[in-house]
């Protein structure tokens, strides 16, 4: 009888250990994601209402990411950088968060883990508010294309290349204005759009964004007196450009604010 009890106890213990290892194994195989947010701080986006909208939309992203961490056990990443007049040269991340992975053996347990995630989210909100509302604007140029070179470096770099989901959110009016191209002056016919994309590809400046899902928030926001025909030309350019880069951007995800944004749970 005693022998049977010992066998029963060891059987329960083995089952419990197997269950725990299964949980840990499942967590380690979660499909993690990275979200990169790029913020246009050129003079055309300097109006307070535009920047406030940026912050409201970023808050949506942070809330979605917080909810997802609870569902998948953490491990996702959020990065934020500025689109300036020289985006590659100024490509520093003012937000760089990797959410902690949940472990049943961690000190403080699930409650402490939840607090840490919430703390990271609140800290990100405060940093973004300081940068976007009180930081300097770049009055002349908007270097959108080179900011996407920075995005490609992130998505294809060692840390993020194996992430299952790669999301890019571009907060901008989408008016490229550099010595190479000025979209206020450009007549972006289908032929001209093709010419620009072919030139960028030929000169090795077309970024590799294969597998990246894109949202645009802020398109034409803050720009007054721009005819609708010009706004549609700009949209058509970026839809074609992102497609040429291998990215997934649809008309439904191109808007003045962040719409149709969601994360897999």
N, C-alpha and C positions, 0 to 999 in steps of 0.2 A: 504493500500500500504506500509505504513511504517512498519507494522507488518511483511509483507512478506520479506521486505529487511532485517529486524533483523533476521528472521528465516534463510534466505539465508546466511547471514554473519556467524551465529553460525554454520551452516552446513559446510561451508568452513573451519572454524576454527577446528571443530571436525575432519574433514577429514585430515587436516594437522597434527594434533596431533596424529591421528591414524597411519598416514604414518610414522611419526618420530618414534613412539614406535615400529612399525613393523620393521623399519630399525635396531633399537637398538636390538630388539629381534633376528633378523636374525644374527647380528654380534655376539651376545652372544652364539649362537648355532653353530658357525663355528667349524669345526673339526680341532683342533690344532695339531701340531706335535712337536716332540723333536728330534733333531739330536745330537748324541754324537760322537765326533771324538777322536780317541785314536792315539797317535803318539809314535812310537818306536824310542827311542833316544839311543839305544845301539851302541856300537862301530862299528858294521857292517853297520850301516846306517849313519855314521858320515860324509861321503863324501858330499861335498858342493852341488854337482848336485842332490843328493838324497833329501837333505833337501829343495833345491830350488823347486824340483818337488812337495814335500809335500805342500809348500806354494802356488804354482800355483793351485794345486787341491783344497786346502782349499778356495782359492779365488773363484773358481767355485761354491762351496757350499754356500759361503756368498752371491754371486750374485743371485743364485737361491732363497735363503731365502729372500733377499731384494725384489725381484720381487714378491714373493709369499705374502709378508706382504701387498703390495699395493692391491693385488687381494682379500685377505681375511680379511683385516682390522687388521692385527697384531695379537699378542698373542702367536706366536711360540717361541721355546726355542732352544738355541745352547750351548753345553758344550764341552770343550776340556780338555783332561788330557794326561799325559805322561805314556807310557809303559816303565818301568825301570827294574832294577834287583830285585825290591821288590814292585810290582805295587800297592798292597793293602796298604802298609805302606806309600807310597808316593802319594796316590791317591787324589791330590788336583787339582782343576780346574783352569787353568790359563786363560781360557775364560769361562764366565758364563753370557749369555745374554738372557733376556726375552724381546722380542720386544714389545713395547708399543701398546696397543689396541687403535684403532682410535675412537675418540668421537667427534661428531659434536659440542659439547659444550666446548671442550678444548680450552684453550687460544692459539691464533695463527692459529687455524684451521688446514686444511690439509697440508698446506705448512710447518708449524712448525713441524708437525708430520713426514712428509717425511724427513725433515732435521735431526730429531733425529734418525731415522732409519739409514740414511746414516752415521751419526756420529758414531753410534755403530759399523757399519760394518768397517769403517776405523780404529777405535780404535782396533778392533779385529785383523785386518791385522797387525798392528804395534806390538801388543803384541806377536802374533805368530812368527813374524820375529825375534823378540828379543829372544824368548825362543828357537826356532828351529835352528837359525843360530849362536847365541852367548851364548846359555846356555850350561852347561856341558853334556857330554855323559856318559853313564854307560858302561864301557869298557868290562865287563865280561859276565854278564847274561842278558837274555831277558825273562822276566816273562810275557808272553802273556796270559797264562791261568788265572792267578790271576787278570790281568787287566779286563778280562771278568766277573770275580766275581764283580768287581767294577761297570761294566756296568749293571749287573743284579740288583744291589742295586739301581741304578738310575732309570731304567725303571720300577721297581716294587715299588719304593718309593712313598710316599704320593703325591709329587708334580707332578709326571709324569705318574702314573699308569693309569689314566683315559684319557690320550691323545689318540686321534684316530690313530695317526701314530707315530711309533717309529723306528728311523733309526740309524744304527751304521755304521760308516766308520772307518776301521782299517788301519792306515798308518804304514806298517811294511813289512819287508822281510819275515815274518811269520816263522822264524826259532826259535822255542822255545828252549832256552838254560838255564836250571836251574839244580840244583843238582838232581832233580827228572827225568828230561828228557832232552836229548841233541839231537836235531833233525839232527845235522851234523853227529852224530854217529849212530843214530837209523836207522834200516832197516824197514821202515814203510810199511810192507806187509799188505794186508787186515786183516789177522789174528792178527797182532801186533796192528793195528789201533783199532780193536774191543777190544783187551785186555786192551789198555790204556783207552779207553772210559768207558769200564765196571768198571775198577778200580776207575776212577774218580767219577763215579756214586755211586759205593759202599761206597766210603769214603766221600760222601756228598760234593764233590767239583765241580760237574757239574752245572753250573749256569743256572737259569731259564731265557731263552731269548725268551719265547713264544711270537709270534706276532711281533718280531723285524726283520726288513729287513736290510740285511748286504751287505756292499761293502768292498772289500779289495783292497787297492791301495799301490803298492810298493812291491808286491810279488817277492822275489828273487832279487830285485833291489839292486845294489851295491855289490853283491856277485859274485866274479870272480872264474872261474874254477869249478863251481858246475855242475855236469852232469845233463842233462835234465831228466834222470830217477829219480834223487833225487828231482828235482823241482816238478815233477808230483806226487811223493809220498807225499810231503808236502801239495800240493794242495788237494789231495784225503783225507788226514787226516783232514784238516780243513773243507772240505765239509761235511764229516761224523760227525765231532765234532759239528759243528753248527746245523746240522740236529738233533743230539741227544739232543741239548739244546733247541730245539723247534724253532730255528731261520730259516730265509729264506735267504740262500746264494746259488747262482747258479754259475756255471762256467763262465757265461757271466759277472758276477760282481766280478770276482776274476782276478786281473791283476796287471801289474807293475805300472800302473797309474790309475787314477779314470776314469772309463768309464761307460756309460749307467746310469749316475746319473741324477735323475730328482725328482722333488717334485710335488705333486698334486696341482693344482691351484683352 
